[in-house]
Amino acid sequence: MKEEEKNMENLALKQEKYTYEDLQNIENKKRYELIDGELYLMSSPSTSHQEIVGEIYAQLHNYLKGKKCKAFVSPLDVCLSGLRNPKKEYNVVQPDILVVCDNTKITNNMGIQGAPDLIIEVLSPASKKHDTLVKYNLYQYYGIKEYWIVDEEIGVIYQYIINEKNIYTLPKTYEITEDIKVNILENCIISLKEILKK
């Protein structure tokens, strides 16, 4: 049996929840997210998915130059609880794009520690249910202020804003060709018109 297969078999035999420490010890090259102690294998994205991710990230990155907030793109571990203890972290995600406005959450060795201010997920067929249900609930629980779901297949972007009760309001729905104002950033507009013309 190959070493990486043994590694995964040993993990599979664990009875308790998986932790970030377990995630860091997986030796194969596959990407996983950890939600409530359960491992989720991430699929490889399509080229159109990556083009949308790249365009949104580039626009956010350019807008944020010289400002307090910073934009990041996957793969990057986001440890949502911010405990900074790999043995006690049960929720580690790799959002497509995120913005963090509290620089104390940014670390070199453990990615982002705590809830980002904005998360954007671009759906793929394999991730649709995961991003719209499982991660939606997780992001709401951890108080992520703004969450976008980009559904390229039907050409729609859903923008969720958290309210004072830590609950997402009904989403603002945009056509994917429309300009969208980022709620947490002053005067920041994201447009996908140019790449969609191709």
Sine and cosine of phi, psi and omega as CSV:
sin_phi,cos_phi,sin_psi,cos_psi,sin_omega,cos_omega
0.00,0.00,0.70,-0.71,0.00,-1.00
-0.91,0.41,0.44,-0.90,-0.04,-1.00
-0.86,0.50,-0.68,0.74,-0.03,-1.00
-0.92,0.39,-0.53,0.85,0.05,-1.00
-0.93,0.37,-0.64,0.77,0.06,-1.00
-0.87,0.49,-0.68,0.73,-0.01,-1.00
-0.85,0.52,-0.73,0.68,-0.01,-1.00
-0.93,0.36,-0.57,0.82,0.02,-1.00
-0.91,0.42,-0.66,0.75,0.03,-1.00
-0.89,0.45,-0.65,0.76,0.04,-1.00
-0.90,0.44,-0.65,0.76,-0.03,-1.00
-0.90,0.44,-0.46,0.89,-0.01,-1.00
-0.98,0.19,-0.23,0.97,0.01,-1.00
-0.89,0.45,0.68,-0.74,0.00,-1.00
-1.00,-0.03,-0.59,0.81,-0.05,-1.00
-0.99,0.14,0.03,-1.00,0.01,-1.00
-0.92,0.40,0.50,-0.86,0.09,-1.00
-0.98,0.21,0.45,-0.89,0.01,-1.00
-0.85,-0.53,0.12,-0.99,0.06,-1.00
-0.88,0.47,-0.54,0.84,0.06,-1.00
-0.87,0.49,-0.70,0.72,0.06,-1.00
-0.86,0.50,-0.70,0.72,-0.01,-1.00
-0.87,0.50,-0.66,0.75,0.01,-1.00
-0.93,0.37,-0.40,0.92,-0.04,-1.00
-1.00,-0.02,-0.04,1.00,0.07,-1.00
-0.95,0.32,0.82,-0.58,-0.14,-0.99
-1.00,-0.06,-0.21,0.98,-0.01,-1.00
-0.97,0.23,0.15,-0.99,-0.11,-0.99
-1.00,0.01,0.04,1.00,-0.04,-1.00
-0.97,0.24,0.40,-0.92,0.01,-1.00
-0.97,-0.22,0.69,-0.72,0.00,-1.00
-0.77,-0.64,0.44,-0.90,0.25,-0.97
-0.91,-0.41,0.36,-0.93,-0.04,-1.00
-0.82,-0.57,0.89,-0.46,-0.02,-1.00
-0.78,-0.63,0.89,-0.46,-0.05,-1.00
0.79,0.62,0.64,0.77,0.06,-1.00
0.99,0.17,0.11,0.99,0.01,-1.00
-0.94,-0.33,0.70,-0.71,0.00,-1.00
-0.99,0.13,0.70,-0.71,0.07,-1.00
-0.83,-0.56,0.87,-0.50,0.04,-1.00
-0.96,0.27,0.73,-0.68,0.00,-1.00
-0.99,-0.11,0.70,-0.71,0.00,-1.00
-1.00,0.07,0.33,-0.95,0.03,-1.00
-0.96,0.27,0.74,-0.68,-0.05,-1.00
-0.97,0.22,0.33,-0.94,0.06,-1.00
-0.99,0.16,0.21,-0.98,0.02,-1.00
-0.92,0.39,-0.62,0.79,0.01,-1.00
-0.92,0.38,-0.61,0.80,0.10,-0.99
-0.84,0.55,-0.75,0.66,-0.04,-1.00
-0.92,0.38,-0.54,0.84,0.03,-1.00
-0.92,0.40,-0.67,0.74,0.05,-1.00
-0.91,0.42,-0.73,0.69,0.02,-1.00
-0.84,0.54,-0.73,0.68,-0.03,-1.00
-0.88,0.47,-0.65,0.76,-0.02,-1.00
-0.93,0.37,-0.71,0.70,0.02,-1.00
-0.89,0.45,-0.71,0.70,0.00,-1.00
-0.87,0.50,-0.70,0.71,-0.03,-1.00
-0.86,0.50,-0.68,0.74,0.00,-1.00
-0.92,0.39,-0.67,0.74,0.05,-1.00
-0.90,0.43,-0.71,0.70,-0.02,-1.00
-0.86,0.52,-0.72,0.70,0.00,-1.00
-0.91,0.42,-0.67,0.74,0.01,-1.00
-0.89,0.45,-0.61,0.79,-0.12,-0.99
-1.00,0.08,-0.03,1.00,0.03,-1.00
-0.84,0.55,0.80,-0.60,0.01,-1.00
0.98,0.19,0.04,1.00,0.01,-1.00
-0.96,-0.28,0.17,-0.98,-0.07,-1.00
-0.92,0.38,-0.67,0.74,-0.06,-1.00
-0.97,0.25,0.43,-0.90,0.02,-1.00
-0.76,-0.65,0.59,-0.81,0.05,-1.00
-0.98,-0.22,0.57,-0.82,0.03,-1.00
-0.70,-0.71,0.37,-0.93,0.00,-1.00
-0.78,-0.63,0.52,-0.86,0.01,-1.00
-0.91,0.42,0.49,-0.87,0.08,1.00
-1.00,0.06,0.79,-0.61,0.08,-1.00
-0.42,-0.91,0.80,-0.60,-0.01,-1.00
-0.95,0.32,0.74,-0.67,0.10,-1.00
-0.87,-0.49,0.95,-0.30,0.01,-1.00
-1.00,0.01,0.98,-0.20,-0.24,-0.97
-0.92,0.40,-0.53,0.85,-0.06,-1.00
-0.96,0.28,-0.44,0.90,-0.03,-1.00
0.95,0.31,0.32,0.95,-0.04,-1.00
-0.95,0.32,-0.38,0.93,-0.04,-1.00
0.87,0.49,0.49,0.87,0.05,-1.00
-0.75,-0.66,0.97,-0.26,-0.06,-1.00
-0.84,0.54,-0.40,0.91,-0.02,-1.00
-0.99,0.16,-0.20,0.98,-0.05,-1.00
-0.84,-0.54,0.20,0.98,0.00,-1.00
-0.98,-0.20,0.88,-0.47,-0.06,-1.00
-0.93,-0.36,-0.04,1.00,-0.03,-1.00
-0.74,-0.67,0.98,-0.21,-0.01,-1.00
-0.76,-0.65,0.89,-0.46,-0.05,-1.00
-0.87,-0.49,0.26,-0.97,0.07,-1.00
-0.77,-0.64,0.98,0.21,-0.01,-1.00
-0.89,0.46,0.42,-0.91,0.02,-1.00
-0.87,0.50,-0.73,0.68,-0.01,-1.00
-0.62,-0.78,0.58,-0.81,0.08,-1.00
-0.54,-0.84,0.41,-0.91,0.08,-1.00
-0.81,-0.58,0.74,-0.67,0.01,-1.00
-0.85,-0.53,0.79,-0.61,-0.01,-1.00
-0.96,-0.29,-0.10,0.99,0.06,-1.00
-0.95,-0.32,0.97,-0.24,-0.10,-1.00
-0.91,0.41,-0.27,0.96,0.05,-1.00
-0.94,0.34,-0.28,0.96,0.02,-1.00
-0.99,0.13,-0.18,0.98,-0.08,-1.00
-1.00,-0.08,0.87,-0.49,0.02,-1.00
-0.83,-0.56,0.32,-0.95,0.03,-1.00
-0.99,0.11,-0.60,0.80,-0.15,-0.99
-0.98,-0.18,-0.28,0.96,-0.02,-1.00
-0.78,-0.63,0.47,0.88,0.07,-1.00
0.89,0.46,-0.73,-0.68,0.00,-1.00
-0.99,-0.17,0.76,-0.65,-0.02,-1.00
-0.93,-0.37,0.99,-0.11,-0.02,-1.00
0.86,-0.51,0.10,-0.99,-0.10,-1.00
-0.96,0.27,0.80,-0.60,0.15,-0.99
-0.92,0.40,0.22,-0.97,0.04,-1.00
-0.99,0.10,-0.54,0.84,0.00,-1.00
-0.67,-0.74,0.70,-0.71,0.13,-0.99
-0.78,-0.63,0.68,-0.73,0.08,-1.00
-0.82,-0.58,0.81,-0.58,0.07,-1.00
-0.90,-0.44,0.77,-0.63,0.08,-1.00
-0.99,-0.17,0.88,-0.48,-0.10,-0.99
-0.93,0.36,0.57,-0.82,0.23,-0.97
-0.81,-0.58,0.30,-0.95,-0.01,-1.00
-0.80,0.60,-0.61,0.79,-0.05,-1.00
-0.97,0.26,-0.41,0.91,-0.11,-0.99
-0.97,-0.24,-0.04,1.00,-0.16,-0.99
-0.82,0.57,-0.82,0.58,-0.02,-1.00
-0.91,0.42,-0.65,0.76,-0.02,-1.00
-0.87,0.49,-0.73,0.68,-0.06,-1.00
-0.97,0.25,-0.56,0.83,-0.08,-1.00
-1.00,0.06,-0.33,0.95,0.01,-1.00
-0.89,-0.45,-0.91,0.42,-0.11,-0.99
-0.89,0.45,-0.79,0.61,-0.05,-1.00
-0.96,0.28,-0.54,0.84,0.09,-1.00
-0.82,0.57,-0.77,0.64,0.00,-1.00
-0.90,0.43,-0.63,0.78,0.01,-1.00
-0.91,0.42,-0.72,0.69,-0.03,-1.00
-0.91,0.41,-0.60,0.80,0.07,-1.00
-0.91,0.42,-0.70,0.71,-0.01,-1.00
-0.84,0.54,-0.66,0.75,-0.04,-1.00
-1.00,0.04,0.09,1.00,0.15,-0.99
0.96,0.28,0.51,0.86,0.07,-1.00
-0.91,0.41,0.85,-0.53,-0.19,-0.98
-0.90,0.44,-0.58,0.82,-0.07,-1.00
-0.60,-0.80,0.74,-0.67,-0.02,-1.00
-0.72,-0.69,0.83,-0.56,0.06,-1.00
-0.95,-0.31,0.67,-0.75,0.18,-0.98
-0.89,-0.46,0.88,-0.47,0.00,-1.00
-0.98,-0.18,0.92,-0.40,0.01,-1.00
-0.96,-0.27,1.00,-0.03,-0.04,-1.00
-0.89,0.46,-0.59,0.81,-0.09,-1.00
-0.87,0.49,-0.68,0.74,0.01,-1.00
-0.98,-0.21,-0.01,1.00,0.09,-1.00
0.96,0.28,0.62,0.79,-0.07,-1.00
-0.73,-0.68,0.54,-0.84,0.14,-0.99
-0.86,-0.52,0.78,-0.62,0.05,-1.00
-0.97,-0.24,0.79,-0.61,-0.01,-1.00
-0.91,-0.42,0.92,-0.39,0.01,-1.00
-0.98,-0.21,0.72,-0.69,0.03,-1.00
-0.87,-0.49,0.72,-0.69,-0.02,-1.00
-0.99,0.12,0.60,-0.80,0.01,-1.00
-0.99,-0.16,-0.09,-1.00,-0.07,-1.00
-0.92,0.39,-0.27,0.96,0.04,-1.00
-1.00,-0.08,0.19,0.98,-0.02,-1.00
0.89,0.45,0.59,0.81,0.03,-1.00
-0.82,-0.57,0.67,-0.74,0.07,-1.00
-0.94,0.33,0.74,-0.67,0.10,-0.99
-0.96,0.28,0.21,-0.98,0.09,-1.00
-0.82,0.57,0.66,-0.75,-0.12,-0.99
-0.94,0.33,0.53,-0.85,0.27,-0.96
-0.98,0.17,0.75,-0.67,-0.05,-1.00
-0.93,-0.36,0.78,-0.62,-0.02,-1.00
-0.84,-0.55,0.55,-0.84,0.25,-0.97
-0.92,0.39,0.56,-0.83,-0.06,-1.00
-0.90,0.44,-0.31,0.95,0.02,-1.00
-1.00,0.06,-0.14,0.99,-0.04,-1.00
-0.99,0.13,0.46,-0.89,0.18,-0.98
-0.96,0.28,0.63,-0.77,-0.03,-1.00
-0.80,-0.60,0.77,-0.64,0.07,-1.00
-0.99,0.10,0.77,-0.64,0.09,-1.00
-0.97,0.25,0.86,-0.52,-0.11,-0.99
-0.90,0.43,-0.64,0.77,-0.09,-1.00
-0.99,0.16,-0.17,0.99,-0.05,-1.00
-0.87,-0.49,0.75,-0.66,-0.03,-1.00
-0.95,0.32,0.80,-0.60,0.09,-1.00
0.87,0.49,0.47,0.88,0.04,-1.00
-0.98,-0.20,0.88,-0.47,-0.01,-1.00
-0.90,-0.45,0.74,-0.67,0.05,-1.00
-0.95,-0.31,0.74,-0.68,0.01,-1.00
-0.72,-0.69,0.75,-0.66,0.04,-1.00
-0.96,-0.28,0.19,0.98,-0.11,-0.99
-0.83,0.55,-0.70,0.72,-0.12,-0.99
-0.91,0.42,-0.71,0.70,-0.04,-1.00
-0.96,0.28,-0.41,0.91,0.01,-1.00
-0.98,0.21,-0.26,0.96,0.05,-1.00
-0.95,0.31,-0.40,0.91,-0.10,-0.99
-0.91,0.41,0.00,0.00,0.00,0.00
